Amino acid sequence: MKVKIFKLIFVLLIAFISPVFANSITEEMGTGGLIYVYSPDVKITKKELFISRYEIRVEYEFFNKSEKDITSIVAFPMPSVTGNPYEQNSIPSPELDNILNFSVVVDGLPITPNLEQKAYALGLDVTNILKKAKVSLLPFAQRTIKDLELLPKKATKGKYSISYLQRRGMVENIPFNNGIKEVERAIPIWTLKSSFWWKMKFRANQTIKISYSYEPSRGSSTFVTFVNEDGTKGLNYDKYKEKYCIDDAFINEVKQDMQKGVNLFETYISYVLVNPQNWYGTIDNFYLNIDKIESVNSISFCADKVKRVGLNIYEINKKDFDPEKDLHILIMRRF
């Protein structure tokens, strides 16, 4: 595995689509880490990060080096999601407000964070319009489609209509065959922005642990996009060389498998680690484990000082870590 220097950010994993869906690609979604009102007295002394395509786990240790308690709002921004009838995002729980099954524990005790959600279309906040129209804010959920089907097509006194939402850039009418004839169906195209948040007290001269986990959004491609079947460079060859640091050994292995007729499946993982300038200084101790799950899989990413600590697990440890770039991981799955 070829490695380069990297400095990480928080993003979400990307999807798993069964090979029976030929030529299928799902888009990755990104998110950030914990955010709070900046204080020069609160420092990250340790961050442990585990990444697989099934789960992301993060544990922070914060130390308040001042002589006074500091109370702040801590937030976990969810990835923004936009309704699009022509593209597919992989979302673990598309019918739930907690689309990633996010959970958080503070000093060993589970807490129930607040969830704030806002919908935007054409740059404007349309949250109240959807609430008054009794339409779910989730632009990708089946229940949202059903809510829209209950609205009149054209303006009705005292009621919101599909035509009104269309003029506001909130929906797009798409031809749809209902089994009897072709009709138009209103499809959401607004953007949902969500964030979990809770109030925290960082006690003077004490360490506090915050850990959370979520099921990643898993995006992927069911065909190889960086190498063609004849062995020539594919559409994403140059992009993958830069983004994932794929080397000749990785590429040749994929070529040989393609010639043998092995089913190959690209899975991408992006994690955004860049410090949002909310925490003081660098991370004293940073630990990262990446699990490729199956031993037959190949993995490539840009990093230095990578250790293979198990059949499928790669480890990176850093002192005084000051992340500056995203971590992008390419896993080639084999069937």
Sequence and secondary structure as in RCSB ss.txt:
>XXXX:A:sequence
MKVKIFKLIFVLLIAFISPVFANSITEEMGTGGLIYVYSPDVKITKKELFISRYEIRVEYEFFNKSEKDITSIVA
FPMPSVTGNPYEQNSIPSPELDNILNFSVVVDGLPITPNLEQKAYALGLDVTNILKKAKVSLLPFAQRTIKDLEL
LPKKATKGKYSISYLQRRGMVENIPFNNGIKEVERAIPIWTLKSSFWWKMKFRANQTIKISYSYEPSRGSSTFVT
FVNEDGTKGLNYDKYKEKYCIDDAFINEVKQDMQKGVNLFETYISYVLVNPQNWYGTIDNFYLNIDKIESVNSIS
FCADKVKRVGLNIYEINKKDFDPEKDLHILIMRRF
>XXXX:A:secstr
        B B B     TTSTT B B  B    EE   TTEEEEEEEEEE SS EEEEEEEEE SSS EEEEEE
EE   EE  TT  B  SSTTSSSTT  EEEETTEEE  EEEEEEEETTEE HHHHHHTT  S TT HHHHHHHHT
S SS BTTB  HHHHHHTTSEEEEEEE SSSEEEEEEE  EEEEEEEEEEEE TT EEEEEEEE     EESS S
SB TTSSB TTHHHHHHHH   HHHHHHHHHHHHHT  EEEEEEEEBB   S SBS EEEEEEEEE SSTT EEE
E  SS EE SSSEEEEEEEEE   S EEEEEEEE 
